[in-house]
Amino acid sequence: MGTFFKLLHVLAAVLVMGTLALAPLMGLRALMGQDLGRLRDAAKQTWLFGLGSLLVAALGGLTLTQTDGYTSKTPWVIISMTLFVVDLLVVFFWARPALGKAIRLAEAGAFDGVTPWVREMDSESETPSELMTATTSDVEAKAKLDSAAGRIGAAGGVNLLLIVLIVVMMVVKPFGT
């Protein structure tokens, strides 16, 4: 039975935590491309897969109860659980709010008049001088979007780093077995 729970734990970790690692970064990409629909999708995925990661933790707990040799007092398990809690805090209190703020900015019209970061210039319809002309409100909107993009990128990077560290702990099992 322990092997079955371990299998479920690993499958859930790959499917849920893998998606959770990329969802905020997909939101950053959507923000840079000024795609409000994809930005909303990334925020929703960040929330849902953040909640789904609790299933991964529960399956990990079941695995601990069903296998010999590992307990909640094993050092690498304690470190992994601590990193997991920190990651949940990053997801729910940093990444998701940053994505929500970006959505609110976009809905308030912050994309209007701001050239997307990710876009190929259409040489027939726009010249570089037309792209460089901006009003004060355009500059303010761009600054707010840049700030949101920075928060999303930082939160996504920290989230990804924490997930990588957790995987390393699970595979290497340092500090004793």
Steps between C-alpha positions, in 0.01 A plus 500: 500500500795732571619465140155597374494820711855579395398462136199728549716751687759513221237520223314779681827682564596487133158604370401752766828647619640511147207707383513714814867573430416639157160667551627835639763514226229441241318794658811712455513402136131586458555838668791576273292409197199691639275197478238550770336161440823309552587719796171401663566134415844517662356656816231231515754222441729643769211492746366156403835325481604668824197337662576177315848498651332426832403164348867438424583570865220272621622217276853560630368466854327173410824378346683575826249298701519203262877469454769393738807711555353845450310702759401860547813528718738413216705816427445511124125452552489790748695723260277399208183569697634837614589596142153387391331727757721791390406426140129506586552841661678622186222370276202626701641822643739620229447341157119487500454857633752632245309327220175640638644853500615458141150388403346803672746732324418342165125523563541866594655566160870491582567322170353792304773700334777274630696305245520130593844378602459190287409613153653517158492846349290523186737702282226607258262656754726623780834669505731494801425869569126424525574226753712735710235772537326479838284714724541538874215256565664250262825525695317458833307198370825349370666556839212327679510209257878475539459492878239224476721309257793525742294363788361216288844411366660506845223293656508253211877467528492444876216249456699311238815503713314365804347218298843409362643496854217275618564258214872496583419421864269216395753346265830555683360449852784684674563504877417134555225269389 
